[in-house]
Protein backbone atom coordinates (compact mmCIF):
# COMPACT_ATOMS: atom_id res chain seq x y z
CA UNK A 1 0.00 0.00 0.00
CA UNK A 2 1.40 3.35 -1.06
CA UNK A 3 0.80 6.08 1.53
CA UNK A 4 0.28 9.55 0.04
CA UNK A 5 2.15 12.47 1.52
CA UNK A 6 1.58 16.18 1.84
CA UNK A 7 2.49 18.33 -1.17
CA UNK A 8 5.59 20.49 -1.16
CA UNK A 9 4.85 23.67 0.76
CA UNK A 10 6.64 26.99 0.32
CA UNK A 11 6.03 29.92 2.64
CA UNK A 12 6.73 33.25 0.99
CA UNK A 13 4.98 36.48 -0.04
CA UNK A 14 3.08 36.28 -3.33
CA UNK A 15 5.19 39.12 -4.73
CA UNK A 16 8.27 36.90 -4.73
CA UNK A 17 6.69 34.24 -6.94
CA UNK A 18 7.07 34.32 -10.71
CA UNK A 19 6.31 31.77 -13.41
CA UNK A 20 6.75 32.44 -17.13
CA UNK A 21 5.00 29.30 -18.40
CA UNK A 22 1.53 29.66 -19.89
CA UNK A 23 -0.96 29.13 -17.10
CA UNK A 24 -4.66 28.54 -16.59
CA UNK A 25 -6.06 30.02 -13.38
CA UNK A 26 -9.08 28.72 -11.49
CA UNK A 27 -10.33 31.22 -8.95
CA UNK A 28 -13.22 33.58 -8.14
CA UNK A 29 -13.61 37.20 -9.18
CA UNK A 30 -13.23 38.47 -5.62
CA UNK A 31 -10.03 36.52 -5.04
CA UNK A 32 -8.55 37.42 -8.42
CA UNK A 33 -9.05 41.13 -7.78
CA UNK A 34 -7.18 40.64 -4.50
CA UNK A 35 -4.11 38.84 -5.88
CA UNK A 36 -3.74 39.78 -9.56
CA UNK A 37 -1.40 42.70 -8.92
CA UNK A 38 0.76 40.70 -6.50
CA UNK A 39 1.32 37.63 -8.65
CA UNK A 40 3.78 37.45 -11.53
CA UNK A 41 2.45 34.62 -13.68
CA UNK A 42 1.75 34.42 -17.40
CA UNK A 43 -1.90 33.40 -17.36
CA UNK A 44 -3.32 32.48 -20.74
CA UNK A 45 -6.75 31.54 -19.40
CA UNK A 46 -8.74 32.47 -16.30
CA UNK A 47 -11.93 30.76 -15.13
CA UNK A 48 -14.17 31.85 -12.28
CA UNK A 49 -15.48 28.71 -10.57
CA UNK A 50 -19.06 28.69 -9.29
CA UNK A 51 -20.10 25.08 -8.68
CA UNK A 52 -18.69 21.74 -7.53
CA UNK A 53 -20.17 19.41 -10.13
CA UNK A 54 -18.49 16.91 -12.40
CA UNK A 55 -20.02 18.36 -15.62
CA UNK A 56 -18.64 21.81 -14.73
CA UNK A 57 -15.19 20.39 -14.07
CA UNK A 58 -15.24 18.29 -17.23
CA UNK A 59 -16.07 21.46 -19.16
CA UNK A 60 -12.94 23.13 -17.77
CA UNK A 61 -10.86 20.08 -18.72
CA UNK A 62 -12.02 20.41 -22.32
CA UNK A 63 -11.41 24.18 -22.41
CA UNK A 64 -7.97 24.28 -20.81
CA UNK A 65 -4.96 25.03 -23.01
CA UNK A 66 -1.94 25.85 -20.88
CA UNK A 67 1.31 24.41 -19.58
CA UNK A 68 0.51 24.69 -15.87
CA UNK A 69 -2.60 24.87 -13.70
CA UNK A 70 -3.18 27.27 -10.79
CA UNK A 71 -5.91 27.02 -8.15
CA UNK A 72 -6.17 30.29 -6.24
CA UNK A 73 -8.62 30.91 -3.42
CA UNK A 74 -10.62 28.50 -1.29
CA UNK A 75 -11.68 24.89 -1.58
CA UNK A 76 -13.88 25.14 -4.68
CA UNK A 77 -11.28 26.82 -6.91
CA UNK A 78 -8.46 24.56 -5.75
CA UNK A 79 -10.53 21.38 -5.98
CA UNK A 80 -11.41 22.28 -9.57
CA UNK A 81 -7.77 22.97 -10.43
CA UNK A 82 -6.80 19.59 -8.94
CA UNK A 83 -9.33 17.78 -11.11
CA UNK A 84 -8.27 19.59 -14.29
CA UNK A 85 -4.55 19.09 -13.67
CA UNK A 86 -5.03 15.39 -12.95
CA UNK A 87 -7.04 14.80 -16.11
CA UNK A 88 -4.61 16.73 -18.30
CA UNK A 89 -1.48 15.55 -16.47
CA UNK A 90 -0.29 19.12 -15.93
CA UNK A 91 1.79 20.61 -13.09
CA UNK A 92 -0.45 22.03 -10.38
CA UNK A 93 0.13 25.00 -8.06
CA UNK A 94 -2.23 25.89 -5.23
CA UNK A 95 -2.40 29.30 -3.59
CA UNK A 96 -4.85 29.27 -0.68
CA UNK A 97 -6.04 32.77 0.15
CA UNK A 98 -8.11 31.54 3.09
CA UNK A 99 -7.92 28.47 5.34
CA UNK A 100 -11.54 27.54 4.68
CA UNK A 101 -10.88 23.84 3.94
CA UNK A 102 -8.01 21.38 3.67
CA UNK A 103 -8.52 21.00 -0.10
CA UNK A 104 -5.12 22.50 -0.95
CA UNK A 105 -3.44 19.53 0.78
CA UNK A 106 -5.43 16.57 -0.52
CA UNK A 107 -5.47 14.39 -3.63
CA UNK A 108 -9.25 14.15 -4.10
CA UNK A 109 -11.91 16.54 -5.40
CA UNK A 110 -15.30 16.79 -3.71
CA UNK A 111 -18.35 17.04 -5.97
CA UNK A 112 -22.08 16.68 -5.42
CA UNK A 113 -23.60 13.70 -7.22
CA UNK A 114 -27.28 12.77 -6.78
CA UNK A 115 -27.67 14.70 -3.55
CA UNK A 116 -24.49 13.61 -1.78
CA UNK A 117 -20.81 14.58 -1.71
CA UNK A 118 -18.50 12.13 -3.43
CA UNK A 119 -14.74 12.33 -3.78
CA UNK A 120 -13.20 11.94 -7.22
CA UNK A 121 -9.57 10.95 -7.59
CA UNK A 122 -7.56 13.98 -8.69
CA UNK A 123 -4.10 14.99 -7.52
CA UNK A 124 -2.50 16.94 -4.74
CA UNK A 125 -0.66 20.11 -5.78
CA UNK A 126 2.95 19.91 -6.85
CA UNK A 127 3.48 23.02 -4.74
CA UNK A 128 1.38 24.94 -2.23
CA UNK A 129 2.39 28.60 -2.01
CA UNK A 130 1.56 30.01 1.43
CA UNK A 131 1.53 33.74 2.11
CA UNK A 132 0.76 33.94 5.84
CA UNK A 133 0.01 37.68 5.71
CA UNK A 134 -2.54 37.00 2.98
CA UNK A 135 -4.20 34.33 5.12
CA UNK A 136 -4.34 36.70 8.10
CA UNK A 137 -6.07 39.37 6.00
CA UNK A 138 -8.80 37.05 4.69
CA UNK A 139 -12.42 38.06 5.43
CA UNK A 140 -13.13 37.31 9.08
CA UNK A 141 -16.29 35.32 8.36
CA UNK A 142 -14.29 32.68 6.48
CA UNK A 143 -10.70 33.16 7.67
CA UNK A 144 -10.69 30.16 10.03
CA UNK A 145 -13.53 28.11 8.52
CA UNK A 146 -11.25 25.15 7.84
CA UNK A 147 -10.80 24.69 11.59
CA UNK A 148 -14.20 22.97 11.60
CA UNK A 149 -12.62 20.08 9.68
CA UNK A 150 -10.20 19.68 12.59
CA UNK A 151 -12.81 20.14 15.33
CA UNK A 152 -14.88 17.45 13.61
CA UNK A 153 -12.37 14.95 15.02
CA UNK A 154 -14.50 15.28 18.18
CA UNK A 155 -17.56 13.72 16.55
CA UNK A 156 -15.83 11.76 13.80
CA UNK A 157 -13.67 9.85 16.26
CA UNK A 158 -16.69 9.13 18.47
CA UNK A 159 -18.51 7.68 15.44
CA UNK A 160 -15.48 5.62 14.48
CA UNK A 161 -15.36 4.11 17.97
CA UNK A 162 -19.14 3.51 17.85
CA UNK A 163 -18.79 1.60 14.59
CA UNK A 164 -15.95 -0.44 16.10
CA UNK A 165 -17.98 -1.26 19.23
CA UNK A 166 -20.97 -2.39 17.16
CA UNK A 167 -18.86 -4.46 14.77
CA UNK A 168 -19.65 -2.23 11.78
CA UNK A 169 -16.18 -0.99 10.83
CA UNK A 170 -14.87 -2.31 7.53
CA UNK A 171 -11.79 -4.57 7.76
CA UNK A 172 -9.55 -1.78 6.46
CA UNK A 173 -11.04 0.80 8.85
CA UNK A 174 -10.46 -0.80 12.23
CA UNK A 175 -9.61 1.48 15.16
CA UNK A 176 -5.92 1.82 15.94
CA UNK A 177 -5.21 3.15 19.47
CA UNK A 178 -2.15 5.18 18.47
CA UNK A 179 -4.16 6.92 15.74
CA UNK A 180 -6.82 7.85 18.29
CA UNK A 181 -4.12 9.27 20.58
CA UNK A 182 -2.61 11.36 17.79
CA UNK A 183 -6.04 12.55 16.64
CA UNK A 184 -6.93 13.50 20.20
CA UNK A 185 -3.72 15.54 20.46
CA UNK A 186 -4.56 17.42 17.25
CA UNK A 187 -8.06 18.16 18.57
CA UNK A 188 -6.68 19.25 21.95
CA UNK A 189 -4.27 21.68 20.28
CA UNK A 190 -7.04 23.22 18.21
CA UNK A 191 -9.16 23.81 21.30
CA UNK A 192 -6.16 25.18 23.21
CA UNK A 193 -5.28 27.67 20.44
CA UNK A 194 -8.82 28.53 19.30
CA UNK A 195 -8.73 32.12 20.55
CA UNK A 196 -5.38 32.85 18.89
CA UNK A 197 -6.60 31.30 15.64
CA UNK A 198 -9.87 33.22 15.80
CA UNK A 199 -7.99 36.50 16.23
CA UNK A 200 -6.31 35.87 12.87
CA UNK A 201 -2.79 36.45 14.16
CA UNK A 202 0.30 35.20 12.36
CA UNK A 203 0.82 32.65 15.12
CA UNK A 204 -2.81 31.57 14.96
CA UNK A 205 -2.78 31.08 11.20
CA UNK A 206 0.44 29.07 11.39
CA UNK A 207 -1.07 26.83 14.08
CA UNK A 208 -4.24 26.25 12.04
CA UNK A 209 -2.21 25.54 8.91
CA UNK A 210 -0.06 23.00 10.76
CA UNK A 211 -3.10 21.30 12.33
CA UNK A 212 -4.71 20.93 8.90
CA UNK A 213 -1.48 19.38 7.62
CA UNK A 214 -1.35 16.95 10.57
CA UNK A 215 -5.01 15.98 10.13
CA UNK A 216 -4.59 15.29 6.41
CA UNK A 217 -1.38 13.29 6.85
CA UNK A 218 -2.96 11.22 9.64
CA UNK A 219 -5.89 10.38 7.36
CA UNK A 220 -3.42 9.39 4.65
CA UNK A 221 -1.68 7.03 7.09
CA UNK A 222 -5.04 5.49 8.01
CA UNK A 223 -6.12 5.13 4.39
CA UNK A 224 -9.49 6.78 5.14
CA UNK A 225 -11.03 9.86 6.78
CA UNK A 226 -13.10 8.26 9.52
CA UNK A 227 -11.10 10.08 12.15
CA UNK A 228 -12.51 13.46 11.13
CA UNK A 229 -15.50 12.70 8.92
CA UNK A 230 -18.51 11.23 10.68
CA UNK A 231 -22.16 12.01 11.34
CA UNK A 232 -21.45 15.76 11.47
CA UNK A 233 -20.35 15.71 7.82
CA UNK A 234 -23.18 13.38 6.81
CA UNK A 235 -25.57 15.90 8.38
CA UNK A 236 -24.01 18.62 6.20
CA UNK A 237 -24.22 16.56 3.00
CA UNK A 238 -27.93 16.04 3.60
CA UNK A 239 -28.67 19.60 4.77
CA UNK A 240 -27.14 21.05 1.60
CA UNK A 241 -30.06 19.58 -0.37
CA UNK A 242 -32.42 21.95 1.47
CA UNK A 243 -30.35 25.13 1.10
CA UNK A 244 -31.43 27.89 -1.26
CA UNK A 245 -28.24 29.94 -0.93
CA UNK A 246 -24.53 29.28 -0.45
CA UNK A 247 -23.40 28.68 3.13
CA UNK A 248 -19.77 28.23 4.16
CA UNK A 249 -18.75 24.61 4.65
CA UNK A 250 -17.17 25.24 8.04
CA UNK A 251 -20.29 26.97 9.37
CA UNK A 252 -22.38 23.93 8.43
CA UNK A 253 -19.85 21.50 9.88
CA UNK A 254 -19.79 23.54 13.10
CA UNK A 255 -23.56 23.22 13.35
CA UNK A 256 -23.29 19.49 12.64
CA UNK A 257 -20.66 19.05 15.36
CA UNK A 258 -22.90 20.62 18.00
CA UNK A 259 -26.03 18.69 17.04
CA UNK A 260 -24.38 15.31 16.61
CA UNK A 261 -22.17 15.59 19.70
CA UNK A 262 -25.32 16.26 21.74
CA UNK A 263 -27.01 13.19 20.21
CA UNK A 264 -23.86 11.19 20.92
CA UNK A 265 -24.17 12.15 24.59
CA UNK A 266 -20.94 14.13 24.61
CA UNK A 267 -20.30 17.32 26.55
CA UNK A 268 -20.93 19.61 23.61
CA UNK A 269 -20.52 22.96 25.43
CA UNK A 270 -16.70 23.08 25.01
CA UNK A 271 -17.14 22.61 21.26
CA UNK A 272 -19.57 25.53 21.10
CA UNK A 273 -17.12 27.71 23.02
CA UNK A 274 -14.34 26.66 20.63
CA UNK A 275 -16.44 27.52 17.57
CA UNK A 276 -17.18 30.94 19.06
CA UNK A 277 -13.50 31.57 19.78
CA UNK A 278 -12.62 30.49 16.24
CA UNK A 279 -15.19 32.89 14.81
CA UNK A 280 -17.13 30.12 13.05
CA UNK A 281 -20.82 30.95 12.70
CA UNK A 282 -22.66 27.75 13.64
CA UNK A 283 -26.01 29.52 13.14
CA UNK A 284 -25.51 30.77 9.57
CA UNK A 285 -28.15 32.81 7.74
CA UNK A 286 -29.95 30.70 5.18
CA UNK A 287 -30.29 27.69 7.47
CA UNK A 288 -33.74 27.56 9.04
CA UNK A 289 -34.93 25.49 11.99
CA UNK A 290 -37.26 23.61 9.64
CA UNK A 291 -34.30 22.65 7.43
CA UNK A 292 -32.38 21.35 10.45
CA UNK A 293 -35.35 19.35 11.73
CA UNK A 294 -36.00 17.78 8.33
CA UNK A 295 -32.32 16.92 7.96
CA UNK A 296 -32.04 15.32 11.39
CA UNK A 297 -35.25 13.30 11.06
CA UNK A 298 -34.28 12.07 7.60
CA UNK A 299 -30.61 11.46 8.39
CA UNK A 300 -30.79 7.70 9.14
CA UNK A 301 -32.52 7.05 5.81
CA UNK A 302 -30.11 9.39 4.02
CA UNK A 303 -26.93 7.68 5.24
CA UNK A 304 -28.33 4.26 4.35
CA UNK A 305 -29.46 5.41 0.90
CA UNK A 306 -26.01 6.78 0.08
CA UNK A 307 -24.17 3.94 1.84
CA UNK A 308 -22.14 6.28 4.02
CA UNK A 309 -19.84 4.85 6.71
CA UNK A 310 -21.49 3.64 9.90
CA UNK A 311 -22.09 6.36 12.52
CA UNK A 312 -24.60 7.14 15.22
CA UNK A 313 -26.82 8.54 12.45
CA UNK A 314 -27.10 5.04 11.00
CA UNK A 315 -28.57 3.63 14.22
CA UNK A 316 -30.40 6.53 15.85
CA UNK A 317 -34.15 6.97 15.31
CA UNK A 318 -34.29 10.77 15.36
CA UNK A 319 -37.90 11.84 15.88
CA UNK A 320 -39.21 15.34 15.26
CA UNK A 321 -39.52 15.88 19.01
CA UNK A 322 -35.92 14.76 19.61
CA UNK A 323 -34.69 16.99 16.78
CA UNK A 324 -36.47 20.03 18.25
CA UNK A 325 -35.16 19.34 21.76
CA UNK A 326 -31.61 18.91 20.45
CA UNK A 327 -31.78 22.18 18.52
CA UNK A 328 -33.12 24.02 21.57
CA UNK A 329 -30.38 22.50 23.73
CA UNK A 330 -27.38 23.48 21.62
CA UNK A 331 -28.65 26.62 19.89
CA UNK A 332 -30.85 28.04 22.65
N, C-alpha and C positions, 0 to 999 in steps of 0.2 A: 504494500500500500504506500503510495506516494503522498506525503503530507505537504500541502501547500504552505507557503510562507508569505509573510507580509511583503508588499512591494518595496522597492527602494524609496527612501524618503529623504528629501533634501529641504532643509530649513533655510530660507533666504528671502529677502524682499523681492517682490515681483519685478521691480525695476532692474534687477541684476540678471534676469533671465532673458536670453535671446535665442531664437531658432529661425534659421533662414530657409528651412525646408517648407514646401507648400503644405498648408495645414487646413483641416476642417475643424471648426469650433462648434461644440454643442453647449448651449448656455441658455440664459433667459435675457430678455431685454434689460431688465433692471441690473442684473449682474454685469452684463457687457458694458453698460454705461459707466459702471464703477471701475472696471479694470482696463478698459481698452487703451487708455493713455499711459498705463503703467507697464504694459506688456509688449515686448518687442518680438512679435512673431509674424510670419508672412502668411496670413490666413487667406486662403483662396475661396473658401466657402464658410458661411456662418448660418447655423440653424438655431432658432429659438424653440426649445422643447416645451410641449404643453401637456403631454399625456404619456402614461406608462402602459402602452399597449403594444403587442407584437406587430400588428399591421403598421403602426406609426414607425416603429424601429426598423422594420423591413423596408419601408419607404426610404428612410435615411440611408440604409445600406446601398440601395439602388441608385441614390442620387450622389453619393460621395465620390469625389475625384480629388484625392490629395495624397501626399506622402505620409503624413502623420495625423493622428486624431487627438484632439484636446477636449476634455470635459471640464467645464469651468462653472462652479456654482455649488449647488446642493446635490442631493441624492438623485433626483430625476435626470438632470443634465449629465451627471457622471455615469449613471447606470446606462443611459442611452449611448454614450461614447464607448463604454466597455463593450456593449453588444455589437456596435458597428465595427470597432477595431478587431474584435474576435472574428467576425464574419469575413472581413476583408484582409485579415492577417497583417494589420498595420501597427506600427508603434503607437503606444497610448500614453498620454500624459494627463494627469488629473490635478486640477488646482481647486481645492475646496475653499470657498469663500465664507463658509459657515459650517460649524460642526453640528449639522442637523441630522445626520445619519452616519453609519459606518461604511457607506457604499464605496467611498474612495479607497478602501482597503481590501475589498472582497473581490472574488472571481465569479460572481453570479449577478444576474440582472433581474430585479423583481418586476413582474408585470401582472396585471389583472386579467384573468381568463375565466369566463363563466362565473363571475361573482366571487372569485377568491384570488389571493395572491399566490403566484407560482414563481419559482426561481429558474431562470434559463441559464444554461452554462454560457459564460462569456469569457472575460479574462480580467485579471487584476492589472492595474496600471504598471507600465514599465518604470514610471517615476511619479511620485506624488510630490508636488511642489507646495511647501507650507510656508506661508507668510503669517507669522503669529500676530503681527500688528493688524493685518487685514481681518483675521478671525476675531480679534478683540473688538473691532469696530463694526462687526456685523449687527444688523437690527436686533434689538434686545429680545423681541418676541420669538426669535428663532435661533439666537446665538448659541444656546446650550441645548437645543432640542434633542441632539443625539444622545445626551446623557440618559434619556428614557430607555434607550436600548442597552444601557448598562444596569440601570435600576431594575429593569425587568428580570435580572438574575434572581431577584427576590421571589417572584412568582414562578418564573420558568424553572428554577431549581426545585421548588416545592412540587410542581407538577411532575418533574422528572422522577423525584423520589416516590411520589404517589403511584406513578406508572410501574415503578420497580416493585413497590410493596404489593400491588395488585396483580403482578405477573404479566403486565401488558407492555413492557419495554421490548423492542425488537432485539434480536441477538446481538446486533452491532451497535446497540444503544444502551447497554447495561451501565448502571451507575459505577463510577470509579471513585473511591473515597478521596484520593489525592486531587482529582479534578474538582470535587465539591469544595475542598479546602481552599484551592486556588481561587475558584469562583467566589467563594465567601470573602476572601481577602480583597478581591477587586471591588465587590459590592461595598464592603466596609470602608474602603478608601474613597469611594464616591460619596458616601454619606458623610464621612469625616470632612471632605473638602467641598461640600455642596455650596456653602456660602461663598467661598473664594471663587468657585466656578461661576456661580450666579452673578457675581460682581463683574465678570468679564475681564479680570486682570490677566496680565501675561502669565503669571504663575497658574492661575485657574485654568486658562486655556491649554497650557502645556500639560497639566494634570489630566484634563478631560481627554486630550488627544492621546496621551499615553494609555489611559484606561480603555479607550476604544481599541487601540492596538492590542492590548493584552487580551481583551474579550474576544476579538477576532482570531488571534493566534490560538487561544485556548479552544475555540470551536473547531479550528482546523485540526488541532491535535486529536480532538474527540472524533472528528469525521462527521459531525452533525451540530445543530444549533440548539439542542434541547436545553442546554444550560441557561440560555437567555431568551428562548422563544417558546412560550407556553400558552396558557389560556388567555393571558392578557393580549397577546398578539392575535389569537384566534378571534377574540372579541372585536378587535379593531378591523380585521378582515371582513367580518360580518357587518359591523356597523357602517362601513364605507358604502355598502349597498343602499343605505337609507339617506346618505348625505346629499344635499342639493348644492353645496358649495365646497370649495377646497378647505380642508382643515389640516394643519401641520401634523405629521406623523407622530412626533414626540408628544404632542398634546393628547392625542388619542391614546397612545400607549400609556401615558401617565394616568388617564382616566381608567383604562383597563387594569392597570396595576392596583389601583385603589379598590375597585369593585371586586376583582378576583381574589385579592389577598384577604378581603373581608369574608368572602364565601369560603375561602380555604381555612378560615379560622385563625389567621395570623393577626398579630398586632399591627394594624395598618397605619396607625397614627404617625409613626416615625417616617413612613414613606410619604405621607402627605406633607409633613414638615420639610422633607428633603426636596420634594417637587417645588414647594414654595420658595425654598432657598435657591434652587436652581433657576427659578424664574420660568418654569414650565407651567402653562395654563391648562390645568386638568379639567376646567369647565369652559371649553372653547365655544365662542359664538358659532351658531350653525348646528350645534348638537342639542337636540331637545330631549326632555325627559321621556317623551313618548318613544323616540328613537332608541334610547338606552333600554327602556323596558322591553320593547319588541326584540332588540338584539339579545338581551339576556335570556328571555323566555325561549327564543328560538335557537339559542346557541348549541344545546346538545344535538339537535337535529342537523344543524349546520356543520358541525365538526364531523359528524358521521357521514353526511352527504359528500363532503369533500375529502374524506379519509385523512383527516389531520391527525397528528400524533396524539396519543392518549394523554388526557389531562383531566382535571376535576370537571371540566365542562362536558366531558364525554359521559360522566357518571351522574352528574348532579341534575335532579329534576327541579329546574328553576321556575317556580310559579310566578304569576303576576304579583301576588302579595309579597313574596320573598324579594322579587326584583325591586319593588317600591321601597320596602324596608331597608334594603341594602343601599339604595341610592340616598335615602334620607340619612342613613348612618354615616356614610363617608362624605357626602356633599353638603349635608345640613339643610 
